[in-house]
Structures are given as structure tokens and as C-alpha cells.
């Protein structure tokens, strides 16, 4: 009888320890958080990430939005804005953080994070494109956009007299039709209100990065926007194939899912960070 009681006690103890171990494992898993660095695209600014930032932070993540020079509230003169300057902004942010980051780039921001990631590959936990450009070294964003036979961007561009900046003609209509067709009226109003002319020189500068270093960044992901009129879905697929990115996701949205479908975008970012 005493032997049976001892066996019963030991069995109960093992079950209890296993239960505690499982609870601790679940607790650790739940407490795993990421540090995101978000880079916006042309004719937008860091405000477009506000919904995504709030959602990610509510889950315990750290989020840093990069405001590119000459965008949003930044008043850097056009003459001082360069593509390399954009890249330095991003790498400075990353170097200022004491942990590897999930680096996310949208549209023009895709080109910026491509080059930035090769500057600090050891600090990139994951590299994520959201409808982002991925020009090969030696090519510019403008050159890549011109390769997209289905983009509507050329039809809505309005250059300044000196050709140093370019903006969106009839923005009230084109911001919805080309950039955010699933956005709310409030989203479109915000895009129109915050619209700033885009410096031509930066987007026209060929990228200059090591393709060998880029290939060593294993955790690369692409989120397709399948209804995109700014960077067409087929062209997104072409760039992904060129860049040898095999981990892809889709959102049935236009060019700006962080505005029109932020919850769905955050769900995909969460899936990516758990891999």
C-alpha cells in the first residue's frame, strides 16, 4: 500500500511539473516581442503607419517610424535631399537600437530598406516589403517604375517647372484611384492634406549595394497588394523573383494597406515575426 501511495505521489508530481513547464513555455512564447522600423513611400510620410504602429504597440512591440527627409513635417530643402541620405536615416535609426529589427519598407521605402539592410545585415532580424520596390544595384526607383507596364503612376504625375520635384495631379481623385482605392474618405482626405512634392533626384538615383551581402539576409518577406494600381501585382511578382524572395503573402488591397486594411496587415506582420 505504501509503495502504491509513493508511486501515486511521484506520478502527481511529474504531471504538476510538466504542467508548470508547459505554462512557462506558453508564457515565454506570449511575451516574445519585436522591434519594428517602418519606412514609408513617395508622396506619403510616416503618418501612414499610425494605425499599424498603434496595433503593434498594443501587443507589446516597439515601433519606430522613419520620416524621410522632405516628407511630412520635415523641412529639409530639396537641394539637400538624396537617396543616400534616406538610407543613412534608416541605418542611423537601426544603429540606435540595441536589438535586431524587423525592417519594413513600402513602395519607394522598399528600395531604401534594400540598400539600408546591406549596410547593417547583422542587425536585420527580418526584412519585409509591403508593395515595395526592389531595384537591383545599378537601377533606380524611377527606372523600375517605368518597367511596370500596368502602373497608373505616369498618368497622374505633375512635375515642377524646374523639374526638381514631382507631385500628384488632381490628388482628391488620384489618391483614391491609384494609391488607396479601398481607403475611407478620412484616409483620402489625410493623404491629400499631407501631400508634399517628391524630390526627383532621390528616386532617380541608382541603388548601390552589395548583391552578395543582400543574398545573405535569409529572412526576407514580401507582402503583395493584389489590387495595386501604383505598383502592379505582376510587377511585384517580377521583382520578388529577381530578388529570390520565397516567403510571400497577399492582401487584397490597393497600394496603401496600412490605411485601408491595417488589421489584416498587422496579422501578416505577426505571422512573419513568429517564423
Phi and psi in degrees as a GROMACS rama.xvg file:
@    title "Ramachandran Plot"
@    xaxis  label "Phi"
@    yaxis  label "Psi"
@TYPE xy
-62.5897  -38.6465  UNK-2
-61.8977  -43.4625  UNK-3
-63.7882  -41.0632  UNK-4
-62.6514  -40.8392  UNK-5
-63.647  -42.8181  UNK-6
-61.8419  -43.023  UNK-7
-62.3743  -40.8376  UNK-8
-64.366  -45.4268  UNK-9
-62.7602  -40.8098  UNK-10
-61.9484  -44.6435  UNK-11
-62.8365  -37.5811  UNK-12
-66.2698  -43.4304  UNK-13
-62.2227  -44.9036  UNK-14
-60.1163  -43.0158  UNK-15
-64.9927  -42.4484  UNK-16
-65.2969  -41.9504  UNK-17
-63.3563  -37.9756  UNK-18
-64.9945  -44.4103  UNK-19
-63.0435  -40.9442  UNK-20
-61.5934  -42.41  UNK-21
-64.2284  -43.2741  UNK-22
-61.1011  -40.6928  UNK-23
-66.5399  -39.7315  UNK-24
-62.6979  -43.4901  UNK-25
-63.1192  -39.1168  UNK-26
-63.872  -44.1113  UNK-27
-61.7043  -42.4154  UNK-28
-63.1177  -41.2004  UNK-29
-67.1591  -28.3621  UNK-30
-89.9629  3.05344  UNK-31
-73.7941  119.196  UNK-32
-124.35  163.67  UNK-33
-123.011  161.579  UNK-34
-111.099  116.255  UNK-35
-101.599  139.745  UNK-36
-119.825  117.775  UNK-37
-108.647  129.008  UNK-38
-121.471  121.547  UNK-39
-81.8252  177.782  UNK-40
-108.893  -165.784  UNK-41
-70.7311  150.346  UNK-42
58.9567  19.2172  UNK-43
-134.819  -172.467  UNK-44
-154.863  -176.271  UNK-45
-63.344  -19.2241  UNK-46
-59.5718  -25.3161  UNK-47
-65.3661  -18.0644  UNK-48
-90.3298  -0.0390477  UNK-49
-56.9391  -43.9128  UNK-50
-64.6312  -44.2217  UNK-51
-64.8253  -43.4107  UNK-52
-59.5703  -47.3089  UNK-53
-60.9056  -41.6448  UNK-54
-67.4124  -46.4128  UNK-55
-63.5424  -41.1298  UNK-56
-68.3298  -32.7561  UNK-57
-64.5563  -19.4098  UNK-58
-94.1475  3.33128  UNK-59
97.5783  3.80731  UNK-60
-82.0963  159.438  UNK-61
-99.2722  135.444  UNK-62
-133.212  128.419  UNK-63
-119.903  123.063  UNK-64
-95.4735  134.576  UNK-65
-97.1822  125.484  UNK-66
-96.8623  105.388  UNK-67
-63.8661  148.941  UNK-68
-54.5795  134.62  UNK-69
79.7484  8.16548  UNK-70
-119.037  157.281  UNK-71
58.7379  -124.697  UNK-72
-92.2708  -1.78624  UNK-73
-74.7228  130.955  UNK-74
-109.152  25.3898  UNK-75
-60.4353  129.899  UNK-76
-59.0063  144.927  UNK-77
-55.0638  -36.683  UNK-78
-63.6546  -18.6982  UNK-79
-102.297  2.46414  UNK-80
-96.0165  126.088  UNK-81
-134.135  161.383  UNK-82
-63.2089  -42.178  UNK-83
-61.2546  -32.9058  UNK-84
-64.0023  -40.5225  UNK-85
-59.6582  -47.2335  UNK-86
-61.053  -41.5366  UNK-87
-64.0035  -38.1086  UNK-88
-55.5785  -45.1525  UNK-89
-68.9049  -46.1695  UNK-90
-66.849  -33.0234  UNK-91
-63.0139  -41.6008  UNK-92
-62.4262  -47.3682  UNK-93
-62.5482  -43.149  UNK-94
-67.0608  -21.8347  UNK-95
-82.6675  -5.42117  UNK-96
-103.215  146.532  UNK-97
-98.746  28.7934  UNK-98
-152.583  151.946  UNK-99
-59.3219  150.304  UNK-100
-120.574  158.349  UNK-101
-94.8621  105.761  UNK-102
-94.5395  120.962  UNK-103
-120.353  128.758  UNK-104
-127.891  135.447  UNK-105
-113.644  132.67  UNK-106
56.1904  -121.656  UNK-107
-52.9008  -36.6089  UNK-108
-59.7341  -25.4493  UNK-109
-62.4401  -41.523  UNK-110
-66.1563  -39.7698  UNK-111
-64.3917  -45.6521  UNK-112
-71.0114  -25.9871  UNK-113
-59.7616  -51.0311  UNK-114
-72.6897  -38.1289  UNK-115
-62.2295  -41.3602  UNK-116
-61.4551  -33.3656  UNK-117
-74.6398  -15.6163  UNK-118
-79.8594  -31.4631  UNK-119
-135.379  53.9092  UNK-120
-59.1869  -29.9995  UNK-121
-70.7119  -14.0416  UNK-122
-104.698  7.34472  UNK-123
-100.042  109.337  UNK-124
-74.8095  -49.6829  UNK-125
-144.737  143.723  UNK-126
-114.908  118.595  UNK-127
-123.751  129.887  UNK-128
-106.004  131.478  UNK-129
-113.772  100.527  UNK-130
46.8879  45.0186  UNK-131
-98.5076  148.039  UNK-132
-72.0029  142.938  UNK-133
-131.145  67.2661  UNK-134
-65.3125  141.811  UNK-135
-70.4987  154.965  UNK-136
-56.8849  131.478  UNK-137
102.389  -8.45546  UNK-138
-119.676  153.837  UNK-139
-105.303  170.212  UNK-140
-63.0986  -43.296  UNK-141
-59.9508  -41.6191  UNK-142
-63.5252  -40.5383  UNK-143
-70.2044  -39.3554  UNK-144
-61.2553  -37.0843  UNK-145
-67.9164  -19.447  UNK-146
-80.705  -13.5341  UNK-147
-86.8284  103.21  UNK-148
-70.333  -14.9589  UNK-149
-106.619  -3.26697  UNK-150
-67.8401  145.899  UNK-151
-99.1689  -0.505482  UNK-152
-57.4836  -47.7078  UNK-153
-56.4435  -30.1039  UNK-154
-75.5899  -10.9098  UNK-155
-118.491  7.74381  UNK-156
-81.1678  145.415  UNK-157
-136.69  109.16  UNK-158
-86.1315  149.342  UNK-159
-71.4569  163.856  UNK-160
-57.9336  -39.3239  UNK-161
-86.3796  1.54024  UNK-162
65.4396  15.0134  UNK-163
-88.3718  -20.7797  UNK-164
-134.471  161.258  UNK-165
-142.215  138.303  UNK-166
-128.32  -174.321  UNK-167
-103.714  120.787  UNK-168
-70.0243  148.703  UNK-169
43.4254  60.102  UNK-170
-62.6451  -30.4965  UNK-171
-58.9459  -35.931  UNK-172
-87.5717  -47.9337  UNK-173
-74.8431  -26.0036  UNK-174
-62.7332  -34.498  UNK-175
-80.4962  -48.9644  UNK-176
-65.6751  -35.1106  UNK-177
-105.689  -39.1557  UNK-178
-106.728  -25.6043  UNK-179
-155.595  58.7037  UNK-180
-66.727  -17.2432  UNK-181
-101.402  7.84272  UNK-182
-76.4527  158.241  UNK-183
-76.1587  169.144  UNK-184
-59.8006  -36.5238  UNK-185
-65.8246  -39.3855  UNK-186
-61.6034  -46.1495  UNK-187
-65.8169  -42.79  UNK-188
-58.9995  -40.1299  UNK-189
-66.8124  -42.768  UNK-190
-61.797  -40.6025  UNK-191
-68.2598  -44.1271  UNK-192
-62.4129  -38.8416  UNK-193
-91.9577  0.28809  UNK-194
-60.0864  129.669  UNK-195
-126.732  144.741  UNK-196
-59.0122  141.108  UNK-197
-90.4755  130.134  UNK-198
-63.7277  125.312  UNK-199
-70.3084  -40.3712  UNK-200
-59.4234  -40.1437  UNK-201
-65.3398  -48.3222  UNK-202
-70.9385  -18.5028  UNK-203
-93.8503  1.50602  UNK-204
-85.7877  126.024  UNK-205
-62.8943  140.225  UNK-206
-69.287  154.844  UNK-207
-142.61  91.0877  UNK-208
-143.665  164.274  UNK-209
-82.4564  115.579  UNK-210
-64.7686  -31.6796  UNK-211
-65.5979  -43.3261  UNK-212
-66.8594  -40.7113  UNK-213
-58.8305  -38.5158  UNK-214
-69.531  -19.7964  UNK-215
-80.3723  -12.9834  UNK-216
-79.8199  100.428  UNK-217
-74.3465  -37.0906  UNK-218
-91.0179  74.6184  UNK-219
-111.278  137.615  UNK-220
-136.685  151.4  UNK-221
-132.232  130.902  UNK-222
-106.7  109.016  UNK-223
-74.7708  142.965  UNK-224
-111.366  102.091  UNK-225
-74.3971  -16.237  UNK-226
-106.871  21.2949  UNK-227
-70.0752  131.899  UNK-228
-105.234  -8.71455  UNK-229
-92.0499  -46.1664  UNK-230
-127.242  105.886  UNK-231
-63.4342  152.008  UNK-232
-55.9858  -45.9806  UNK-233
-60.1455  -37.2425  UNK-234
-72.6506  -35.0768  UNK-235
-57.6384  -43.8527  UNK-236
-63.434  -37.8654  UNK-237
-62.2289  -45.2256  UNK-238
-65.157  -39.0518  UNK-239
-62.6665  -41.562  UNK-240
-64.4123  -42.5525  UNK-241
-60.9489  -39.1696  UNK-242
-84.9155  -1.88262  UNK-243
58.5515  41.2885  UNK-244
-92.2314  123.668  UNK-245
-107.179  -12.9584  UNK-246
-100.961  104.294  UNK-247
-129.836  155.078  UNK-248
-136.659  169.19  UNK-249
-134.206  144.461  UNK-250
-127.436  130.329  UNK-251
-80.5373  83.6628  UNK-252
-152.145  173.037  UNK-253
-81.1926  -157.214  UNK-254
-71.7178  -16.487  UNK-255
-124.944  67.9372  UNK-256
-66.2374  -22.7431  UNK-257
-65.1812  -20.3794  UNK-258
-96.4017  -48.2664  UNK-259
-83.3711  -32.2912  UNK-260
-139.341  57.551  UNK-261
-63.0401  -37.0965  UNK-262
-63.4207  -43.1226  UNK-263
-65.7568  -38.8764  UNK-264
-64.5682  -43.3163  UNK-265
-63.2555  -38.4619  UNK-266
-59.5546  -41.0937  UNK-267
-69.0919  -40.2813  UNK-268
-62.3372  -37.5284  UNK-269
-64.8827  -41.8257  UNK-270
-60.3607  -41.3027  UNK-271
-64.8003  -44.0653  UNK-272
-70.6292  -20.0533  UNK-273
-83.758  -5.43061  UNK-274
